[in-house]
Amino acid sequence: MKLDFNIASIWAALVTTGTAMLWLFTNIAWAADIDRIEIRLIKQEIREIRRDLQDTDDDTVRAYLEAELNELIDVLCTMKPEDRECN
């Protein structure tokens, strides 16, 4: 009787562990997915800064935005060197 209880406990633990691993495998974002999301966000920020550059007449704000734009392009080119922004 005690042996049956131990086998059942081990089997339940294995099934639970397998189910948890399967759930993690299907629901965790992979590194490539995270990189694509980050690249998309950087490109969105670049577009927003370019729009802001068109709308501003203040030289101080323009200098700040250009510095931010160059920094974002550097980060983008580090992550995705083949992007058209990097040429």
N, C-alpha and C positions, 0 to 999 in steps of 0.2 A: 504494500500500500504506500509506504513512504517513497519507494522508488518511482512509482507512477506520478506522485506529486512533484518530484524533482524533474522528471522528464517533461512534464507539462509546463513547469515553470521555465525551464530552459527553452522549450519550444516557443512559449509566449514571448520571452525576451528576444529571441531571434526574429520572430515575426514583427514585433514592435520596432526593433532596430532596423530591419529591412524596410519597413514602411517609412520610418523617419528618414532614412538615407534616400529613398526614392523621392520623398517630398522635398528634401533639400536640393537634390539634383535637379528637379524640375522647376524650382522656385527661386533659386539663387541667380543673380545676374553674373554673367561671366565677365572677365576682365575686358574682353573685346567689346562687349556691349557698353560697359562703363566708359571706355575710351570713345566710342562713337557718340555717346550722349554728351560727354565733355567737349568733344570737337564741335558738335552742333551748338552747344551753349556759347562757346567761344566765338563761333561765326555769327551768332545772333548778336552778341555784344559788339562785334566789329561793325555790323550793319547799323546798330543803334548809335555808336559813336560817330560813324560817318554822317548819319542824319543830323546829329547834334552839331557836327562841324559845319554843315551847310547852313544851319539856322543861327549860328552865333557870329557876332561881330566883335566881341571882346577878345583882344589879343592874348590876355592872360588865360582865359578859358580855352581859347584855341590851342595855345601851347600845351596846356594840361591835357586836352583831349588827344592831341597828336602824340604826346608821350605815351598815354594810355593805349592808343591804337597801335603804336610800334611795339609796345610790350606784349599786347595780345597776339599780334602777328608773330612775334618771336616764339611765344608759347605754342601757338598753332603749328609753326614750322618745326618745332622740336617734336611734336606729337605726330604730325603728318607732313613730312617734307615734300611730298608730291602734290600738295594742294596748290591751286593756282595763285593763292596769295603769296606763296613762297618764291615765285619766279621773278 
